[in-house]
Amino acid sequence: MKFIISLVLGSTLVFLGSAQETPKTDAAKFTNEVVTADKVEWGSLNPLRGDKSPAAGKLWGDRTKNGPAGFLVKFKKGFSSPPHIHNITYRGVVIKGLLHNDDEKAKEQWLPAGSFWVQPAGEAHITAATGEANLAYIEIQEGPYLVRPTTQAFDNGERPLNVDKSNLVWLNASDITWIKDNSGVQTAFLWGSHKEDELNASLIKFPAGFKGEIINNSPNLRAVIIQGSITHQTAKDDKVDVLDAGSYFGAAENSTHKISSEKESIVYVRTNGKFEVASRTPLE
């Protein structure tokens, strides 16, 4: 028996208002692709800082060029950047450890794994880490991703946002009409708009024991595992990948991706169209 969770929304709860300077669309048409966490290619986030720079791992796109990109950033315990700005806005999700991102005079707000933040272009800030191991997924809508001194600070009209995991609003069948079964899958909206062709992102929480599918009807869907581990297989493909936290898969339009999760897992999904989650394992 097939249980459908439709994420085709007419309206949504949005944590972040429209940003005039950050692109709202992405015209790229994706292909089915997978990058497992153990295959990520690592380099320096800011080569000019040498060993003091966090490590950066490519998932999709190229942060050094003009265009959207998604990448991992690994911080050592005790890392703290000097005050700086970026030329573009970025969004981040904590995968591991404790991270702080704010004005240099602000009291530390340590964001644990599963938390979300937005750093607007041009705004002076520091980034710090205090966990034994610290990892975040960073996403940009335009590039290149550059670091600039605070003397070049500017206001692009956007505002920073820090959302602790405890403040996320998780919606399920008892809260919204487009979840029609008792599969236990939940969603938390992070940013963007569900207007036609506009980008948006959500966290999807799969319960332990989930088996089902992600059906992509969008030309543009990217997914990053934030917590837990899932098995992934594209329909009509025999290859099965185990995707641990920090892994990524992209979905071609009209493709189906078989998903299972032995333990509770959270996946970040960025898309500019419609997709569904279909469960074949309803919870009692």
N, C-alpha and C positions, 0 to 999 in steps of 0.2 A: 504494500500500500504506500502511496506517495503523498507526502505532506509538504506543502509549499509555503514558504515564507517570502512574500513579495515585498521587495524594497523599492517599488515604484511609487513615488511619493508626490502628492500634490503640494504639500506644504511640509515644513520641517522646523525643528528646533535648531537654531543656529547660534553657536557661541560667539562667532566672529562676524561682524558686519561687513558689508561690501568694501573692498579696498580698491580705490581708484587706480593706484599705480601698479598693482599686481595683476597679471593676466588672469582672466576667469575661464578661459577656454584652452583647449589643447587639440590641435587638428590631427595629431599623429594617429595612425591606425596601427594597433599593436599586433604582434604575433605571439603565439604561445611560446613561453620561455620560462626557464627555471634557473635560479642561482641558489645553491644550497650554502648554508653558512660556512661550511668548511672549504668552499671554492671561491670565496670572496677575495678579490685582488686588493691588497692594502698598499697605501702610500702615506705621505704626509698631507694633512689637511692644509697646512700653511708652510710650504717648504722653506720660506724665509726664516722661520723660527727654529729650523733644524730639529734637534732632539726634544726641544721644548714644545713642539707642535703635537697636538693629538693625531692619532692615526685615522685615516679615512679609507673606507672600503666601498668600492663601486658596486651598486646593485643594478641601476638602469640609468640611461642618459649619460651626459658628460658635464660635470659641474664646472669645467674650465671653459666651456663654450656657450654660445648664445642659445639657450633652450632649457626646457625643464629637465630635472634630474633628481634621483633619489639615491642616497648613500648612507652608510653607517659611519659613525664617529666614535672612536674608542678613547676614553680619557683615563689617565693614571690617577690613582688615589692621591688627593692633595693638589690636583691641578687647579690653577686659577689663572685665567688670562688677564693681561692688562686691559684697561678700558679701550674699547674700539667700536667701530661701526662696520656694517656691511652695506654694499652697494645695492643689494636686493633683499626683499623680505624672505625669510625662511620659516618653516614650521617643523617642529620636532616632537617625537614621541620617545619617552624613556623606555629602554628595553631592559637595562640592568643597572643596578647601583643607585646613587643619589646625585642629582644634578641641580645646580642653581644657576639661573639666568635672569639678570636684573640690572638695574642701575648700580653703579659701583658703591653708592652710599646706602643701598637698601639692605635691610636685615636679611640674612640667608633664609630662603624658602626652599628647603631641600625636596625636590620632586622625586618620588620613588618610581619604580618600574610601573608602566601603565599610565603615567601622567603625560600631559600634552602642553606644549607652549608655542607661542608665536613671537618671533623677533622681527619688528618692522625695519625696513631699510632706513638707514640714516640715523638710527637712534643709538646713542652711546650706552654700552652695557659691558658687563663682564660675564664670563661663564666659568663655573667652578664645579668640581666633583669631589665627593668624599667617600664613596663606596669603595670596597676592596677591588671591585671590577665595575667599570662604568661604560655603558654602551647606549647609544641613541640612534634612532633613524631620523635623518634630516632630509627635507624635501624642499625644492625650489621650483617656482613656476617659470623662471627665466634665469639666464646666466649671463656671464660667468659669475661664480661665487667668489667674491673678493673681500679682503679685510682692509679697512682704511683707518687712519688715525681719527681721533675724536675731533680734531680741528676741522674735519670735513663733515661734521654732523649736519643733518637736515631733517625736516619734518615732511614726510610724504603723505600725511593724513591718516595713516594707519596707527593702531595702538597695540602695545604689547599685551600678551595674555599668558597667564600661568594657571593651569587647571590641574590640581592635585587629583590623583586617581580616585580619591574618596569623594570628590565633587562631580564626577561624571554621572550623568543621568542615563541609566540603562533601561531600555524599553523592551517589553515582551508582549505576549498575547493579551495579557490583562490590561495593557496600557494603550495599545494601538490596534487598529482594525486590519492592517495589512499582514499581521502575523496570525495565521488561522489555525494553528495546531499547538500541541503541547510538547514540541521538540526540545524546549529549554533554550533555544538560541535567542540571544539578546543583542541589541544594537545600541550604540551611543554615538550620536552625531557630533562631529568635531568642527567642521567648517564648510563653507560654500553654500551653494543653492541648488535645488533640484529642478530649476528651470531648464528647459530643453537646451542641451549642448553645453551647459555650464558645469564646471568642475565642482566636486564636493568629496568629502571624505568622512568615513565612519569607522568605528571599531566594531567588529563582529565577534561575539563571544560564543564559542562552541562548548557545550557541556561535555563532561567525560562520557565516553561511549558513543559520541555522535558519529553517524555514518550518513553521507548524503552527497549533494552536489552543489556547486556554484555554477549557475547558468548565466553566462554573460551575453547580454543583448546590446552592449555598448561597444563603440569602436575603440574605447580607451579605458582599460581597467588595469590597475596595478595593485598587488597585494603583498604585504610584508608581515611576517609572523612576529608578533610582539611578545607573546607569552606562550609557554607550553610547546607542543610539537604536534604536527599533523602529517598524515601521509597524503600525497597528492599524485593524481594520475589524470592526464588529459584523456577524454573519451577517444576511443579508436587508437590509443597509443598504449603499448604494453609496458612502457617504463613507469615504475613507481618510485617516487622520491620521498624520503623522510625529510621534512622541512622543520628544523629546529628554530628557535628564536633567532632572528637576524637573517633568515632566509627570505627569498622573494620569488614570486611568480607573476608573469604577465599573461593576460588572457586575450586571445583574438576574438573579434566580434562573432557572435553566434556559436561560441565554443562552450563545451561543458567540461567541468573540472570535478572529478571525484575526490571527495574529502572525507577523512576519518580522523578521529582524535580520541586516544585512549584516556587522556586527562584533559581537564579544562584548558582551553587554548583561546588566545585572542589574536585576531588578524586585523591589521589596518588595511582598509580598502579605499582606493582613490579611483574615481571614475567620472565620466561626463555623460553618463546615460543610465540605462536600466539594467538591473541584474536581479536574480532571484537566488535564494538559498532553499534547496529542496532536501528535506530530511526523510529518511526511511527508518528512523529509529526513534519514535515518539517515546517520551518519558512517561512512566506511570505516575 
